[in-house]
Structure formats: C-alpha cells, structure tokens
C-alpha cells in the first residue's frame, strides 16, 4: 500500500522497481563490515568514500556515496522485508537491517543489492563526461603587480596600497583549499602559488598540457581585480571569450581527418566551449550576487579577448572581483569577512556549474 501511494504521487521518481522475493539469508554483517563492502563498489574512483548517517527517531539510515545515496528504514525484527531506495530512481524490496541488541546489523542480500547498484552507478559515471581538473589562475604576480591603488588604505592593520597580485593570490589560495576539500577526486591546479610571474603563454600552456581521459573535461578560472580613474567605480564582473574570436581548440596532430573535417569539428567544439564559458560566468556572477547582496553592484558578464583565456583549449572565464581604486571594494577584498565571502561565492558558482555538467553527462563533444 505504501509503495502504491508513493508511486501514485511521485510517478517520475523511480526508473525501476526491482524485487528480491526471498527473505531467506545466511550471512549477517555489522555496520563496519557493510561500509567496507560498499566502499569496494567505488573501484578506481580514489577519494570516494561512503558516509553513513543514522536517524534514531525515525529508525532510518542513509548511505552517502559521492553523488549517489541510498536510504532505508530499519525493520522491527530479523527477516522483515522493506524498501531500499537508491538515488531517488530505483527501489529494491529486500530483507532490511534491524537493531540486534542495540547494534544495527545488515542481511547479506541487502548489502549485495546496494553494492551491485552502487557499482553500476560508478561504471556509468566512468563513461560519462566529468570535470577532472580545475585551473585557478591568480592574475599577474612577481614583477607584474597588476592594478595598484593610487592612495593608501588600511589593510590588515597597516596603511598600504591595494595591489591586485596580492589580493587575487590570497583569494585563489583559499579557493583551492575549498575545492580540494570538496573534490578529492579532481585535480585542483594553480598557475602560480606564490609571488612569481608566469607569462600569459606559460599559464595557457600549463592549462592545455593537463592530461585528460576521453571522458574528462577541464575548466579555467582566472581571478583579477579592476581599477579606474573614477574612484566611485566599483563592483564585480565576469568575462568570457568573445565568440567572434576564432581559435584552435583541437590538437590537430591527433586526427587523421581532412582539413575541412577538422575545421568543422574545431568550430563545433569552440561553440561548446563558448556556451559552457557563459554558463560558468553566469553561475559565478549569480553566486557572488547572492553572497555579497545588493550592497555591491554587479557589472554583468561580458565578452572579451583576454589573452589568458583566448588561447585556452577549454571553457574559461576571467573574474574581476572589484576595484582597487575604490575604498569600499578594497575593504571587501582585503578583510577576513570579505575574503571568506568571495571564496564562498567562487566555490558556489563553480560547484553549481560542475553539478549541472556532470549530471548531464557533459555538454562537450569528445576531443
């Protein structure tokens, strides 16, 4: 009755209903044994580990496994069957876990059912496009300070000029830390980690040289600060490569097709990258607006021909955090609270794009 009612009101929730008819089972596993068994379903996906949460009030458990999850309600006694729901799309009828002298135990059919399903999900993931690497590019550095304020501001307890290369490096380092924690299975790379000066060509060569498998993609985020002769000018903006700028995004040495075919493939892939770059820009702009609120103006997303993005063979955006020539923007870009907000917003914007990209299996045609 419960399942029929559930299906009646949420008919699109389940892609399949699989019934394991026999409640007879021979082996019982502890919680630790179950977690170890299910962890083996991840296979080669390093960094993906299962998390288990238990709700004592509702007597229900949740397995969170990367982007996948399973939920169940414990049985009152051994041998009772119930429903194990995975990823809100499959429901399995199987002997359910129960509390045995206060300890949660799991019948083998329940564990093997969950393991088989998770293994299948991870196999599907491996064949789908995913973001394998994120390049963070702190603008300028070393001999190139970038934009500098014409007057001194109170920054970290001392009066000094606001310098673009220092601001963007601090934000980039914080963003890298957050992304590494959120994505242990992805490579989070920076074009510079200290006050050095990689040239614009060096930065794009680094990004373009990242090794990727056929089902993997990469995105490029360049972080900068703005400046203006008008001290009242302020706000954030995100740039993407003008689609009118034509570039080679294919490594032509890998293809045996004719020049005409390669040109068509190159144009198709470039259009994909442009669309994805716009999506990243929109996602980051929205996240900054939600995090900073209406007190800071948004200057929108804009097409441009920045060299650091026009030679990249991937979706790429350039983020201008604010103006070093504006005292309010400097305050936001140099205080602990402001740095935290920018880091949070950049992470949220990137995370939203990655989520949409990977749930869709990727928008990019194979390179």
Number of C-alpha atoms within 10 A of each C-alpha: 6 7 9 10 10 12 13 10 9 10 11 10 14 16 10 10 13 13 11 14 10 12 15 13 12 7 9 16 17 14 15 11 14 20 18 13 16 23 18 15 23 22 11 10 16 10 12 17 17 18 13 15 11 15 10 8 6 9 14 15 19 18 19 17 19 16 13 14 18 20 20 19 19 24 18 14 12 17 17 15 21 18 22 23 20 22 17 14 12 17 23 20 19 25 27 26 30 21 15 12 7 7 10 16 21 23 23 20 20 24 21 14 18 23 20 12 18 23 18 14 17 20 15 11 17 15 12 16 22 24 21 20 21 22 22 24 24 29 29 24 22 14 11 15 15 18 19 18 22 14 13 14 18 15 15 11 7 9 11 13 17 27 18 29 26 21 21 27 24 17 24 26 18 17 22 20 12 16 21 15 11 12 16 13 16 18 17 18 18 22 22 20 15 15 16 14 18 18 15 16 13 13 24 22 15 15 25 18 9 13 12 14 10 13 19 19 23 21 23 26 24 23 24 25 29 23 20 14 10 9 15 13 16 24 20 21 23 26 25 27 26 15 16 9 11 14 14 16 20 18 12 13 6 8 12 9 11 8 11 9 12 17 15 11 18 20 17 15 22 23 16 17 25 21 17 23 24 22 21 27 27 19 21 26 24 17 21 25 17 12 17 16 11 9 8 16 15 19 14 14 19 15 16 18 15 15 12 22 24 23 22 23 23 24 26 26 31 26 23 19 26 26 28 29 27 24 19 16 22 26 19 20 27 20 14 11 12 17 20 17 18 22 23 18 23 27 20 20 20 20 18 16 20 19 15 13 19 17 14 12 18 20 17 22 13 13 17
